[in-house]
Amino acid sequence: MVYTFNLKEKVVIITGGYGHLGKAATESLLFHGATVYVLGRDEGKFTEAFKNSENTKEKLFFESCDISKTEDIKKAFLNIENKAGKIDVLINNAAYLKGQSPEEMTDDEWETGVDGSLNCVFRCIREIIPYFKKNSSGKIINVSSMYGVVAPQFEIYDDFPAFLNPPHYGAAKAGVIQLTKYYASYLGKLGIQVNTITPGPFPSEAVQQTTGFVKALESKTCLNRIGKPEDLAGSFVFLASDASNFITGQNIVVDGGWTSK
């Protein structure tokens, strides 16, 4: 048997699938044949994001879900299985946080950031396990960050304090990498794979308007450029496909060489 990147038999759930990076990942999954359910809170943003996309009528669906709420997650997963008949892949891409200051962050801001970058991933993993156990297979793909691997280089932010990376984000994203290893070990005997994708500098279009900050980011990579959403999408396709069937517990870093320097 030849394992390929063909996803035509795969049913994929992705949280945050209409955002800056999620949209490109969703479109690439669709291009390779997957049926994709995007979990989110704003169907209007979903519709706007994919209004010009191809392969959406029969393959792309919105499922309302607030990943801060366990009951929402339970309901969304059950609805999707009832509609699609199965779930093959879960991509934990969405995140939410508030607060930024390393010195003045409140307890509530810290807890919100950890909840939105780590706890929500745990909730989604926990709730997908029964579906994957039933099928003796499944792929979980978590999204971390280069700041879950290395500390920020704070000189980058000296002239651009508005973009300072907050402490709870990196701490939580480091937790995502460990959570991946934990569940890869725990679920491996059941044929369930768990991996992480770790993006490097992929600033949003709004942030890219500050060209000085972008140049500072570019200077820290080996490739001397920031990442484009399309640069990240292939990693999701690979880990969702049968081509990755013997890979689990791994962290695929897509950072233009940032963490190698």
MARZAZA-702917 format. One record per atom (N, C-alpha, C): residue in three letters; x, y, z. Coordinates in steps of 0.001 Angstrom, whole numbers, plus 500000, padded with zeros to 6 digits. Atoms other than C-alpha are relative to their C-alpha. Layout:
BEGIN
ALAXYZ ...
***
This chain:
BEGIN
MET500845498803500000 MET500000500000500000 MET500883501251500000 VAL499284498732500065 VAL501202503489499133 VAL499204501052500776 TYR500652498949499222 TYR500370506133501694 TYR500217501347499318 THR499907498744500741 THR499603509487500085 THR499434501159500816 PHE500554498801499378 PHE498477513014500912 PHE498524500184499651 ASN501403499919500383 ASN495015512308499513 ASN499118499928501247 LEU500856499939498817 LEU492407513291502115 LEU498527499796499669 LYS501380500035500456 LYS489262512489500167 LYS499074499167500891 GLU500832500797499097 GLU488054509963502755 GLU500032500523501426 LYS499793499503498642 LYS488951512112505769 LYS498967501063500379 VAL500849498973499403 VAL486580514102507971 VAL500835500715501056 VAL499089499219499163 VAL488528516891509652 VAL499233501091500748 ILE500495498882499201 ILE487538519218512487 ILE501166500938500256 ILE498977499015499680 ILE489523522431512847 ILE499375501144500782 THR500445498829499245 THR489031525071515529 THR500761501214499474 GLY499347498799500521 GLY489771528628514469 GLY500365499884498541 GLY499670500301501393 GLY489627527559510857 GLY499738501110499019 TYR500215498886500925 TYR488724530964509434 TYR500875501202500332 GLY499095498921499646 GLY491490533071511000 GLY501180500112499056 HIS498833499700500845 HIS494820534266509597 HIS500698498738499510 LEU499330501242500376 LEU496503530857509636 LEU499003498875499738 GLY500976501069500147 GLY493433528664509957 GLY499358499942498630 LYS500639499966501317 LYS491930529799506660 LYS500859499279498956 ALA499118500651500971 ALA494959528690504634 ALA500064498501500249 ALA499989501429499677 ALA495065525367506468 ALA498719499339499524 THR501288500548500424 THR491364524799505820 THR499938499853498494 GLU500048500056501458 GLU491684525614502128 GLU500922498911499452 SER499091501047500463 SER494657523273501748 SER499433498617500280 LEU500658501274499689 LEU492795520447503478 LEU498904499708498982 LEU501044500160501014 LEU489884521027501105 LEU500581499635498649 PHE499359500249501290 PHE492186521079498089 PHE500426498538499872 HIS499550501392500018 HIS493483517642499054 HIS498863499016500256 GLY501154500891500013 GLY489958516268499294 GLY499270499788501299 ALA500633500225498705 ALA489054516438502982 ALA498625500659500075 THR501217499336499560 THR485612517200504325 THR500339500702501302 VAL499511499203498871 VAL486210520005506811 VAL498845500679500728 TYR500937499301499127 TYR484104521205509722 TYR500787501028500807 VAL499330498907499294 VAL485222524589511061 VAL499192500352501237 LEU500644499622498752 LEU484382525169514715 LEU500310501461500310 GLY499784498596499680 GLY483882528791515685 GLY498769500632500605 ARG501097499280499358 ARG481685531403517315 ARG499299500970499059 ASP500524498946500875 ASP481068533685514335 ASP499818499463498582 GLU500258500553501333 GLU479415532197511273 GLU500163501056498921 GLY499818498924500969 GLY479529535595509564 GLY501446500103499553 LYS498579499967500347 LYS483336535638509699 LYS500380498783499163 PHE499765501225500777 PHE483380532052508424 PHE499543500190498558 THR500553499801501350 THR481169532946505458 THR500839500989499212 GLU499188498986500666 GLU483220536019504637 GLU501363499437499602 ALA498659500533500253 ALA486520534132504857 ALA500026499098498768 PHE499978501004501060 PHE485510531465502356 PHE499072500322498831 LYS500961499644501044 LYS483199533393500032 LYS500560499816498600 ASN499384500161501321 ASN485680533131497161 ASN500757498679499857 SER499261501264500024 SER487033529682497963 SER499275498958499169 GLU500557501108500768 GLU486524526622495816 GLU499769498795500915 ASN500223501271499308 ASN485352523146496916 ASN499305500167501354 THR500614499741498696 THR483179524586499682 THR498567499492500129 LYS501426500307499931 LYS479616523590498790 LYS499712498664500670 GLU500275501328499465 GLU479833519906499675 GLU501053499526500985 LYS498867500468499196 LYS483058519745501650 LYS500305500866501212 LEU499664499071498929 LEU483162522746504002 LEU498753500408500756 PHE501170499737499171 PHE480813523293506926 PHE500412500773501257 PHE499805499270498741 PHE480509525623509904 PHE499244499290501107 GLU500648500566498820 GLU479752524231513344 GLU500213500960501169 SER499905499040498909 SER478976526685516119 SER500570499344501249 CYS499374500564498806 CYS481189526104519145 CYS500858501049500687 ASP499135499181499161 ASP482751528077521972 ASP500906499039500756 ILE499103500997499412 ILE485845526078522960 ILE500359500297501452 SER499825499755498571 SER485876527712526387 SER498974499222500815 LYS501096500693499324 LYS482797525612527198 LYS499963498528499603 THR499997501439500263 THR482917521835527528 THR498723499543499320 GLU501270500447500575 GLU479230521438526725 GLU499886500375498527 ASP499982499614501409 ASP479684523341523453 ASP500825499015499178 ILE499123500938500698 ILE482526521031522465 ILE499307498654499847 LYS500714501275500051 LYS480529517912523332 LYS498913500024498921 LYS501102499884500953 LYS477564519129521299 LYS500511500060498566 ALA499458499858501353 ALA479684520102518281 ALA500521498668499471 PHE499446501282500446 PHE481510516762518115 PHE498887498998499695 LEU501115500923500230 LEU478265514811518428 LEU499250500371498731 ASN500688499555501215 ASN476594516911515726 ASN500775499603498759 ILE499185500311501171 ILE479497516374513360 ILE500002498511499711 GLU500035501445500248 GLU479591512626513857 GLU498644499572499437 ASN501331500342500506 ASN475848512456513292 ASN499838500401498537 LYS500101499524501381 LYS476193514439510051 LYS500940499237499070 ALA498969500570500885 ALA479412512934508663 ALA500164498498500160 GLY499879501431499764 GLY479230509459510162 GLY501287499589500698 LYS498732500309499348 LYS482749509659511590 LYS500792501295500145 ILE499022498921499889 ILE485599511968512640 ILE501375499358499920 ASP498667500574500185 ASP489155511256511484 ASP501113500838500610 VAL498920499102499603 VAL491187514305512447 VAL499426501169500809 LEU500316498799499234 LEU490989517026515111 LEU501211500918499978 ILE498929499001499991 ILE493079520186514662 ILE499627501076501015 ASN500217498996498957 ASN493309522385517758 ASN500810501250499665 ASN499316498815500517 ASN494171525721516190 ASN499576501295500678 ALA500520498747499443 ALA492007528333517926 ALA500677500353501314 ALA499473499517498723 ALA493257530466520800 ALA499352501334500333 TYR500484498694499562 TYR492089533420522849 TYR500770500377501268 LEU499296499518498818 LEU493753535573525494 LEU499727501472500206 LYS500031498561499739 LYS493824538970527111 LYS501138500331500942 GLY498891499576499174 GLY496525540971528825 GLY501329499824499301 GLN498714500026500693 GLN500110541602527776 GLN501196500255500907 SER498867499529499221 SER502276543125530490 SER500656498897500832 PRO499297500989499170 PRO504945540851532035 PRO500014500376501480 GLU499904499537498619 GLU504827542953535206 GLU498652500356500626 GLU501273499519499467 GLU501237544139535546 GLU498811499120499616 MET501084500907500380 MET499236541198534216 MET499214499572501241 THR500853500395498878 THR496287540428536484 THR499810498485500018 ASP500293501428499894 ASP495323536990537735 ASP498975499576498944 ASP501046500338500974 ASP492247537069535514 ASP500566499950498584 GLU499384500002501328 GLU494297537951532427 GLU500857498760499817 TRP499165501196500079 TRP496766535167533175 TRP499142498758499782 GLU500849501189500080 GLU494030532608533694 GLU499264499913498669 THR500672499999501303 THR492198533662530534 THR500956499558498896 GLY499029500365501026 GLY495363533362528434 GLY500369498531500038 VAL499681501420499871 VAL496219529929529804 VAL498811499154499566 ASP501200500733500414 ASP492633528788529309 ASP499872499984498478 GLY500201499884501438 GLY492573530044525735 GLY501114499450499151 SER498874500528500766 SER495953528644524727 SER500367498564500365 LEU499665501353499546 LEU496189525390526714 LEU498776499203500459 ASN501124500760499456 ASN493070524404528632 ASN498993499603498926 CYS500949500315501069 CYS490895524590525525 CYS500489498825499154 VAL499437501134500730 VAL493252522160523786 VAL499722498714500766 PHE500303501163499161 PHE492903519745526708 PHE498538499606499890 ARG501430500311500069 ARG489115520018526613 ARG499643499303498693 CYS500313500594501305 CYS488971519227522903 CYS500592498594499869 ILE499406501341500034 ILE491373516289523239 ILE499155499033500819 ARG500787500871499115 ARG489416514861526144 ARG498695499581499351 GLU501324500293500546 GLU486111515084524292 GLU500039499227498688 ILE499919500763501260 ILE487388513571521023 ILE500408498553500245 ILE499477501348499741 ILE488901510490522674 ILE498943498914499817 PRO500975501091500191 PRO485654508458522821 PRO499719499677498533 TYR500251500227501422 TYR485116508915519081 TYR501156499240499364 PHE498833500652500576 PHE488664507879518216 PHE500201498597500578 LYS499902501336499395 LYS488660504954520670 LYS499044499033499321 LYS501007500849500647 LYS485522503637519034 LYS500482499493498647 ASN499507500355501331 ASN487272503620515642 ASN501399499401500019 SER498618500478499861 SER490689502505516977 SER500943500750499062 SER499148499164500845 SER492204505368514979 SER499595501454500191 GLY500283498579499927 GLY492373509119514774 GLY501290500782500094 LYS498836499127499983 LYS494767512014514437 LYS499634501311500682 ILE500165498727499303 ILE495046514971516786 ILE501211500862499670 ILE498930499069500362 ILE497062517972515607 ILE499811501263500828 ASN500047498808499162 ASN497776520698518142 ASN500902501084499420 VAL499198498878500496 VAL499182524140517398 VAL500653500709501186 SER499243499315498961 SER501913525598519607 SER500524501328499436 SER499377498762500454 SER504252528545518950 SER501493499897500245 MET498556499964499758 MET507964529224518646 MET500298500496501410 TYR499792499506498645 TYR507539531012521981 TYR499595498976501058 GLY500110501143499112 GLY506617527679523495 GLY501279499185500004 VAL498723500703500135 VAL510125526552522504 VAL501153500870500498 VAL498965499052499593 VAL512282529650523041 VAL499340501244500587 ALA500502498731499464 ALA511896532900524937 ALA500020501071498916 PRO499936498878500951 PRO511137536101523022 PRO501351500696500068 GLN498820499131500040 GLN514084538181521921 GLN499471501424500167 PHE500746498795499640 PHE512896541311523657 PHE500469501256499288 GLU499545498811500721 GLU515052543719521686 GLU499152500274498761 ILE500879499827501154 ILE512682543122518766 ILE498853500953500340 TYR501200499273499594 TYR509911544758520756 TYR500303501370500606 ASP499653498726499375 ASP511843547760522121 ASP499330501182499309 ASP500606498898500756 ASP510567550015519348 ASP498549499737499628 PHE501369500376500374 PHE507265548177518958 PHE499312499331501191 PRO500542500608498779 PRO505885547614522486 PRO498573499484499853 ALA501380500463500189 ALA502337547155521184 ALA499935498537499605 PHE499992501381500477 PHE503389543785519765 PHE500709499041500954 LEU499273500829499045 LEU505174542462522861 LEU499259498694500266 ASN500608501299499742 ASN504528538745523292 ASN499814499813501504 PRO500277500080498564 PRO502866538120526676 PRO500494498695500632 PRO499415501176499347 PRO504161535633529272 PRO499090498786500049 HIS500872501168499892 HIS501061533457529550 HIS499897499236498683 TYR500130500651501307 TYR501024532718525818 TYR501094498952499810 GLY498906500940500176 GLY504465531132525640 GLY499964498863500997 ALA500092501045498982 ALA503980529264528908 ALA498947498963499623 ALA501077500912500393 ALA500708527794527667 ALA500377499195498762 LYS499623500707501221 LYS502124526926524245 LYS501074498953500268 ALA499066501050499571 ALA505003525075525920 ALA499221498831500581 GLY500863501040499463 GLY502305523189527755 GLY499330499176498922 VAL500604500725501111 VAL500695522260524449 VAL500957498927499466 ILE499013500973500485 ILE503909520546523343 ILE500079498812500949 GLN499956501096499029 GLN504057518525526563 GLN498699499203499996 LEU501288500682500056 LEU500331517734526382 LEU499951499058498799 THR499916500842501195 THR500947516384522883 THR500766498720500300 LYS499191501182499679 LYS503674514044524141 LYS499256499075500964 TYR500749500790499022 TYR501523512933527051 TYR498936499146499314 TYR501098500741500619 TYR498539511988524918 TYR500472499097498869 ALA499429500917500990 ALA500696510492522160 ALA500393498691500675 SER499611501192499250 SER502067508100524769 SER498780499249500525 TYR501180500614499399 TYR498712507477526400 TYR499100499320498967 LEU500960500496500996 LEU496716506918523196 LEU500626499155498900 GLY499335500709501088 GLY499328505277520990 GLY499562498561499862 LYS500392501409500046 LYS498289501746521923 LYS498634499801499367 LEU501332500065500612 LEU494840502573520573 LEU500019500386498529 GLY499898499617501398 GLY496152503615517168 GLY499707501462499747 ILE500293498568500108 ILE495603507311517865 ILE501307500778500037 GLN498779499205500098 GLN498316509778516846 GLN499751501429500490 VAL500097498634499506 VAL498977513142518484 VAL501310500720499684 ASN498813499234500373 ASN501382515725517077 ASN499739501492500144 THR500078498547499896 THR502134519429517303 THR500613500651498776 ILE499384499107500983 ILE502774522076514670 ILE500326501299500730 THR499550498793499313 THR504784525038515942 THR500381501071498984 PRO499681498911500935 PRO504631528197513806 PRO501018500968500595 GLY499107498919499637 GLY507295530860513867 GLY499335501337499749 PRO500565498655500210 PRO506785534485512786 PRO499021500038498824 PHE501073499900500993 PHE503458534648510942 PHE499091501169500382 PRO500827498863499573 PRO502216538187511719 PRO498774500171499107 SER501236499765500745 SER498679539051510701 SER500179501126498996 GLU499934498932500997 GLU497962541377507803 GLU500014501367500661 ALA500016498719499294 ALA497225544174510257 ALA501370500325500579 VAL498676499783499426 VAL500570543723512017 VAL501026500285498904 GLN499053499807501101 GLN502357543602508661 GLN500023501435499479 GLN499997498598500416 GLN501395547222508112 GLN501117500787500693 THR498868499385499296 THR504147548094510611 THR501279499390499449 THR498899500613500750 THR507042547474508256 THR501283499871500819 GLY498800500084499180 GLY509751548174510808 GLY499998498760500870 PHE500112501200499175 PHE508484545408513043 PHE500195498744499160 VAL499839501151500895 VAL508267543001510112 VAL501472499794499660 LYS498564500113500301 LYS511894543751509194 LYS500772499431501181 ALA499355500540498807 ALA512919543021512775 ALA499761498500500114 LEU500299501430499980 LEU511157539661512603 LEU500800499257498926 GLU499293500642501118 GLU512681538831509234 GLU501467499769500326 SER498574500091499709 SER516185539440510563 SER500338498842500929 LYS499761501080499049 LYS515763536655513131 LYS499821498613499389 THR500163501301500644 THR514982533886510634 THR501185499702499089 CYS498939500390500931 CYS517423531927508483 CYS499651500377498565 LEU500449499730501366 LEU515343532650505393 LEU499774501488499744 ASN500113498542500123 ASN515188536414506031 ASN498633500450499495 ARG501358499573500319 ARG511422536635505663 ARG499052499466501050 ILE501044500512499135 ILE508251536179507652 ILE499257498873499287 GLY500766501077500598 GLY505994533216507097 GLY498698500491499385 LYS501311499787500600 LYS502986533262504811 LYS499092498853500459 PRO500887501078499547 PRO499905531270505882 PRO500142498729499171 GLU499849501171500877 GLU500440528981502884 GLU501235499176500362 ASP498806500721499586 ASP503867528077504281 ASP499705498981501086 LEU500343500861498871 LEU502189526434507251 LEU499006498909499622 ALA501138500873500311 ALA499262524728505536 ALA500413498569499682 GLY499580501345500390 GLY501226521777504144 GLY500263499084501172 SER499750500820498810 SER502143520598507632 SER498708499364500502 PHE501288500552499593 PHE498482520154508467 PHE499561498880499062 VAL500369501032500972 VAL497874518212505264 VAL500805498734500248 PHE499134501157499755 PHE500837515940505964 PHE499561499226501236 LEU500344500700498765 LEU499861515159509545 LEU498580499444499983 ALA501363500525500128 ALA496203514657508584 ALA499931498794499081 SER500039501038501034 SER497099512247505800 SER500618498690500484 ASP499405501296499691 ASP498102508583505785 ASP501509499994499840 ALA498550499913500167 ALA501607509690504811 ALA500716500155501342 SER499394499792498678 SER502199510435508511 SER499607498920501004 ASN500581501014499122 ASN500819507182509920 ASN500937499435501068 PHE499061500518499001 PHE503998506307511856 PHE500668501143500772 ILE499472498832499287 ILE504533509774513335 ILE499051500356501131 THR500807499564498857 THR503298510602516821 THR500912500548501088 GLY499247499386498915 GLY504420512677519777 GLY501026501012499548 GLN498975499136500569 GLN506367515011517514 GLN499548501460499909 ASN500241498569500149 ASN506659518766517206 ASN500652500469498709 ILE499489499530501290 ILE507021520026513637 ILE500080501519500049 VAL499765498564499868 VAL508544523502513789 VAL500089500630498615 VAL500065499326501293 VAL507701525785510859 VAL500276501481500272 ASP499641498665499520 ASP509630528939511686 ASP501056500700499178 GLY498997499371500835 GLY511978529774508823 GLY501407499939500600 GLY498696500151499365 GLY514866528690511037 GLY500205500858501242 TRP499884499105498835 TRP514125531124513905 TRP500653499293501191 THR499503500684498809 THR514765528560516649 THR501303499253499761 SER498729500639500310 SER517861527229514868 SER501194500929500169 LYS498920499031499948 LYS519858530435515130 LYS500547500187501418 
***
